[in-house]
C-alpha cells in the first residue's frame, strides 16, 4: 500500500550439517580420525559439514595413549544432526555403564541420525538402539555383539549397513567407506570421488548394493593427468571433445593419453566417456518431462538414435522400456 515502507525478504542462511563424534574412553584414534577427515575434506570441495567432538567428560584418553582435552559437553540434538561413535578398545566392551545411553536414545527422537565405526556399535547396543535392526561391527567381535544383544540383526559380510536413520560400519578403515557413502548421499558421487582422491583411498562399495557408478569407478589410480581428463569429462557431459583437446587437458600427447588412460583405468577413453553419458542419461530418464531427443542432446549424443543404440548395447533393453520399468519400481 502507498506510504508503507518497502522491505526486502532475505532468505536465512542454510544451517550446516552438524556431525558430532561421541568420544568414549579408550577410543581408537583411527576410528575417529579417518571418518572425521572425510567430512573435513568434503568441506574443501563444497561440502557443508560442521564437525564437532563431544564427550561425557572434557578429557578422554585414547586406546593408543593420546589424550583428547577440551571436548564439548553432550549437545542438544536438532533435526538433521548426526552422531557417530568411533570404536574403542576390545578390553572395555564388557563394561559400558559409563556411556550416555539416555542421550543417545534421544538422538533419533530429536530427528537426528546415528552411526558407529567398528566396535562403536557396542555403545549403541548398550543404549538399546540395535534391537530389531540390522547392524555390523568388526569381524573379531561380531559374535560377541550378537551374544550381548540377541535382538540385534548382526550382518558379518558388509563394510557398512544402513537401517533407517542408523548406520554402522565394520572394522577400522571401513569407517572411512561409511563416511564417504554419507557424503555421497548428501552431495553426490562427483564430490565424493574428489574426496577419495584427495585422501588417496580406494572407493569401495557396501554389500548392500551391486549397482556401479562411473562417477566412482575407474578412479583408484593416482595419475594426475588422467584424473584431470576424467574431471573434464564429468563436467562437460554434453560436449564432444577431440582426443587432441583431451590430450591438452592431460598435458600429454594424444597417443600417450590413449595408452596411459587404459593402463590407469582399465577401460578405453571412449568407453569411459560413453559410460558417463549413459549414466547421466539414466538420471534424466527418470524425469518424465524429458524426451529422448532432449536427453540425447543434454548428454552429447548425435541424436536419439545413437543414444538408443548404445543404451541397448549396454543394458539390453531400449530406453523407453527401461524408463517404464524404473517408474514402476519407483511407484512400488
C-alpha positions as CSV (number, residue, x, y, z in Angstrom):
1,X,0.0,0.0,0.0
2,X,1.1,3.6,-0.6
3,X,3.1,5.1,2.1
4,X,4.2,1.8,3.6
5,X,8.0,1.2,3.8
6,X,9.3,-1.3,1.3
7,X,11.0,-4.2,2.9
8,X,13.1,-6.9,1.3
9,X,13.0,-10.6,2.4
10,X,16.4,-12.1,2.8
11,X,16.5,-15.9,2.9
12,X,18.0,-17.2,6.1
13,X,21.3,-18.9,5.5
14,X,21.1,-22.7,5.4
15,X,22.3,-24.4,8.6
16,X,25.4,-26.6,8.1
17,X,25.1,-30.3,8.6
18,X,26.3,-30.9,12.1
19,X,28.3,-34.2,12.7
20,X,29.1,-35.0,16.3
21,X,31.7,-37.5,17.2
22,X,31.0,-39.0,20.6
23,X,34.4,-39.7,22.2
24,X,34.4,-42.5,24.7
25,X,37.2,-43.7,27.0
26,X,39.8,-45.9,25.2
27,X,38.6,-44.7,21.8
28,X,40.6,-45.9,18.8
29,X,42.3,-42.9,17.1
30,X,41.9,-44.2,13.5
31,X,38.2,-44.9,14.0
32,X,37.8,-41.3,14.9
33,X,40.3,-39.5,12.6
34,X,39.5,-41.5,9.4
35,X,35.8,-40.6,9.1
36,X,36.4,-37.1,10.5
37,X,38.9,-36.5,7.8
38,X,36.4,-37.4,5.2
39,X,33.9,-34.7,6.3
40,X,36.8,-32.2,6.6
41,X,38.0,-32.9,3.0
42,X,34.4,-32.7,1.8
43,X,34.1,-29.1,3.0
44,X,37.1,-28.3,0.8
45,X,35.1,-29.3,-2.3
46,X,31.8,-27.6,-1.4
47,X,30.5,-29.7,1.5
48,X,28.6,-28.1,4.3
49,X,29.6,-30.0,7.5
50,X,30.2,-28.6,10.9
51,X,32.4,-31.2,12.6
52,X,32.3,-31.3,16.4
53,X,33.6,-33.6,19.2
54,X,31.7,-34.2,22.4
55,X,32.0,-36.5,25.4
56,X,30.7,-37.0,28.9
57,X,34.0,-35.7,30.3
58,X,36.1,-32.9,28.9
59,X,39.3,-35.1,28.8
60,X,39.4,-38.6,27.3
61,X,42.4,-40.9,26.9
62,X,42.5,-43.0,23.7
63,X,43.5,-46.6,23.5
64,X,46.7,-45.5,21.8
65,X,47.6,-43.2,24.7
66,X,46.7,-40.0,23.0
67,X,44.7,-37.7,25.3
68,X,41.9,-35.6,24.0
69,X,41.0,-32.5,26.0
70,X,38.6,-29.5,25.9
71,X,35.9,-31.8,24.5
72,X,32.5,-30.1,24.5
73,X,29.7,-31.5,26.6
74,X,26.8,-33.5,25.1
75,X,24.9,-31.1,22.9
76,X,21.2,-30.7,22.4
77,X,20.4,-32.5,19.2
78,X,18.5,-30.8,16.4
79,X,16.8,-32.3,13.3
80,X,19.4,-33.3,10.7
81,X,22.2,-33.8,13.1
82,X,24.4,-36.9,13.0
83,X,26.1,-38.6,15.9
84,X,28.9,-41.0,15.2
85,X,30.5,-43.3,17.8
86,X,34.1,-44.4,17.0
87,X,35.3,-47.8,18.1
88,X,37.0,-48.5,21.4
89,X,39.4,-51.0,22.9
90,X,38.0,-54.5,22.9
91,X,39.0,-54.9,26.6
92,X,36.4,-52.3,27.6
93,X,33.4,-53.8,25.8
94,X,32.2,-55.8,28.8
95,X,31.7,-52.6,30.9
96,X,30.0,-49.7,29.1
97,X,28.0,-48.4,32.1
98,X,29.6,-45.0,31.6
99,X,28.1,-44.4,28.1
100,X,25.4,-41.7,27.8
101,X,22.6,-44.2,26.9
102,X,19.7,-41.8,27.5
103,X,21.3,-39.1,25.4
104,X,21.9,-41.5,22.6
105,X,18.3,-42.7,22.7
106,X,17.2,-39.1,22.3
107,X,19.1,-38.5,19.1
108,X,16.6,-40.2,16.7
109,X,13.7,-38.9,18.7
110,X,15.0,-35.4,18.1
111,X,15.2,-36.0,14.3
112,X,18.9,-36.9,14.2
113,X,20.7,-40.0,12.9
114,X,23.2,-42.3,14.5
115,X,26.2,-44.2,13.3
116,X,29.1,-46.2,14.6
117,X,32.6,-47.2,13.5
118,X,33.9,-50.7,14.3
119,X,33.2,-51.6,18.0
120,X,31.4,-48.3,18.5
121,X,28.3,-50.5,17.7
122,X,28.6,-51.8,21.3
123,X,27.9,-48.3,22.6
124,X,24.8,-48.1,20.5
125,X,23.8,-51.6,21.7
126,X,24.3,-50.6,25.3
127,X,21.8,-47.8,24.7
128,X,19.3,-50.3,23.3
129,X,19.5,-48.9,19.8
130,X,20.3,-52.1,17.9
131,X,17.2,-54.1,18.9
132,X,15.4,-55.4,15.9
133,X,17.8,-53.6,13.5
134,X,20.5,-54.6,11.0
135,X,24.0,-53.7,12.0
136,X,27.6,-54.7,11.7
137,X,30.9,-54.4,13.6
138,X,34.5,-55.6,13.4
139,X,34.5,-59.3,12.4
140,X,36.5,-60.2,15.5
141,X,33.8,-59.1,17.9
142,X,30.7,-59.7,15.8
143,X,29.8,-62.9,17.7
144,X,30.1,-61.0,21.0
145,X,27.9,-58.2,19.7
146,X,25.2,-60.8,18.8
147,X,25.6,-62.5,22.2
148,X,25.3,-59.3,24.2
149,X,22.4,-58.0,22.1
150,X,20.4,-61.0,20.8
151,X,17.7,-58.9,19.4
152,X,20.1,-57.2,17.0
153,X,20.5,-58.5,13.5
154,X,24.2,-58.6,13.1
155,X,25.5,-58.7,9.5
156,X,29.0,-60.1,9.2
157,X,29.9,-59.6,5.5
158,X,29.3,-55.9,4.9
159,X,31.6,-52.8,5.0
160,X,28.7,-50.9,6.4
161,X,25.0,-51.4,7.0
162,X,22.2,-48.8,7.0
163,X,18.9,-49.4,8.8
164,X,16.7,-46.3,8.7
165,X,18.5,-43.5,10.4
166,X,21.1,-45.9,11.8
167,X,24.3,-46.7,10.0
168,X,27.1,-49.0,11.3
169,X,30.4,-50.0,9.9
170,X,32.8,-52.9,10.2
171,X,36.4,-52.8,11.2
172,X,38.6,-49.7,11.3
173,X,39.1,-48.3,7.8
174,X,35.5,-49.3,6.8
175,X,34.5,-46.2,8.8
176,X,36.1,-44.2,6.0
177,X,34.0,-46.1,3.5
178,X,30.9,-45.4,5.6
179,X,31.7,-41.7,5.8
180,X,32.3,-41.5,2.1
181,X,28.9,-43.1,1.5
182,X,27.3,-40.5,3.8
183,X,28.9,-37.6,1.9
184,X,27.8,-39.2,-1.4
185,X,24.2,-39.3,-0.1
186,X,24.4,-35.6,0.8
187,X,26.5,-34.2,-2.1
188,X,26.6,-36.7,-4.9
189,X,29.2,-39.0,-6.4
190,X,31.3,-36.4,-8.1
191,X,32.2,-34.6,-4.9
192,X,32.8,-37.8,-3.0
193,X,35.1,-39.1,-5.8
194,X,37.2,-35.9,-5.3
195,X,37.4,-36.5,-1.5
196,X,38.5,-40.1,-2.1
197,X,41.2,-39.0,-4.5
198,X,42.3,-36.3,-2.1
199,X,42.7,-38.9,0.7
200,X,44.2,-41.4,-1.7
201,X,41.8,-44.1,-0.6
202,X,40.2,-46.8,-2.7
203,X,36.5,-46.3,-3.1
204,X,34.7,-49.5,-2.1
205,X,31.0,-50.4,-2.1
206,X,28.9,-51.9,0.6
207,X,27.5,-55.4,0.0
208,X,24.0,-53.8,0.2
209,X,24.2,-52.7,-3.4
210,X,25.7,-54.2,-6.5
211,X,25.0,-51.0,-8.5
212,X,28.1,-49.4,-10.1
213,X,28.6,-45.8,-10.8
214,X,31.0,-44.4,-13.4
215,X,31.4,-41.4,-11.1
216,X,33.2,-43.6,-8.6
217,X,34.6,-46.4,-10.7
218,X,38.0,-46.3,-12.5
219,X,39.3,-43.6,-10.1
220,X,41.6,-45.8,-7.9
221,X,44.7,-44.7,-9.8
222,X,46.9,-41.8,-8.8
223,X,47.8,-40.4,-12.3
224,X,47.1,-36.6,-12.1
225,X,46.7,-36.2,-15.8
226,X,44.1,-38.9,-16.2
227,X,42.2,-37.5,-13.2
228,X,42.1,-34.1,-15.0
229,X,40.7,-35.8,-18.1
230,X,38.1,-37.7,-16.1
231,X,37.1,-34.5,-14.2
232,X,36.8,-32.6,-17.5
233,X,34.5,-35.3,-19.0
234,X,32.3,-35.3,-15.9
235,X,32.0,-31.6,-16.1
236,X,31.2,-31.4,-19.8
237,X,28.8,-34.3,-20.4
238,X,27.1,-32.6,-23.4
239,X,30.5,-31.8,-25.0
240,X,32.1,-33.6,-27.9
241,X,35.8,-33.3,-27.3
242,X,38.5,-34.5,-29.6
243,X,41.4,-36.7,-28.5
244,X,43.7,-33.7,-29.1
245,X,41.7,-31.4,-26.8
246,X,41.7,-34.0,-24.0
247,X,45.4,-34.6,-24.5
248,X,45.9,-30.9,-23.8
249,X,43.9,-31.2,-20.6
250,X,46.1,-34.1,-19.6
251,X,49.3,-32.4,-20.7
252,X,50.4,-35.3,-22.9
253,X,50.3,-36.4,-26.5
254,X,47.1,-38.0,-27.9
255,X,48.8,-41.3,-28.4
256,X,50.2,-41.4,-24.9
257,X,46.8,-40.3,-23.4
258,X,45.1,-43.3,-25.1
259,X,47.7,-45.7,-23.8
260,X,48.0,-44.3,-20.2
261,X,44.2,-43.9,-19.8
262,X,43.6,-47.5,-20.4
263,X,46.6,-48.5,-18.3
264,X,45.3,-46.4,-15.3
265,X,41.6,-47.1,-15.5
266,X,41.2,-50.5,-17.1
267,X,38.9,-49.2,-19.9
268,X,39.4,-47.1,-23.0
269,X,38.8,-43.4,-23.1
270,X,36.0,-43.8,-25.5
271,X,34.2,-46.4,-23.3
272,X,34.6,-44.2,-20.2
273,X,33.2,-41.2,-22.0
274,X,30.2,-43.2,-23.2
275,X,29.6,-44.6,-19.8
276,X,29.4,-41.1,-18.3
277,X,26.9,-40.0,-20.9
278,X,24.7,-43.1,-20.4
279,X,24.7,-42.7,-16.6
280,X,23.6,-39.1,-16.9
281,X,21.0,-40.2,-19.4
282,X,19.7,-42.7,-16.9
283,X,19.2,-40.0,-14.3
284,X,17.4,-37.8,-16.9
285,X,15.2,-40.7,-18.0
286,X,13.7,-40.8,-14.5
287,X,12.2,-37.4,-15.2
288,X,9.1,-37.9,-17.4
289,X,9.5,-34.3,-18.6
290,X,12.5,-35.1,-20.8
291,X,12.0,-36.6,-24.3
292,X,14.6,-38.9,-25.6
293,X,15.7,-36.3,-28.1
294,X,16.3,-33.8,-25.3
295,X,18.2,-36.3,-23.2
296,X,20.4,-37.2,-26.2
297,X,21.3,-33.5,-26.7
298,X,21.9,-33.0,-23.0
299,X,24.3,-36.0,-22.9
300,X,26.3,-35.2,-26.1
301,X,24.9,-37.9,-28.3
302,X,24.4,-37.1,-32.0
303,X,20.7,-37.9,-31.8
304,X,18.2,-40.2,-30.0
305,X,19.1,-43.0,-32.4
306,X,22.7,-43.1,-31.2
307,X,21.5,-42.9,-27.6
308,X,19.1,-45.8,-28.2
309,X,21.7,-48.0,-29.9
310,X,24.4,-47.5,-27.2
311,X,21.8,-47.9,-24.4
312,X,20.6,-51.3,-25.8
313,X,24.2,-52.4,-26.2
314,X,24.9,-51.7,-22.6
315,X,21.6,-52.5,-20.8
316,X,19.9,-55.0,-23.1
317,X,16.6,-53.0,-23.3
318,X,15.6,-49.9,-25.1
319,X,15.5,-46.6,-23.1
320,X,11.7,-46.4,-23.2
321,X,11.3,-49.9,-21.7
322,X,13.9,-49.1,-19.0
323,X,12.1,-45.9,-18.2
324,X,8.7,-47.6,-17.7
325,X,10.3,-50.4,-15.6
326,X,12.1,-47.8,-13.5
327,X,8.9,-45.8,-13.0
328,X,7.0,-48.9,-11.9
329,X,9.9,-49.8,-9.4
330,X,9.8,-46.2,-8.0
331,X,6.0,-46.4,-7.6
332,X,6.2,-49.8,-5.9
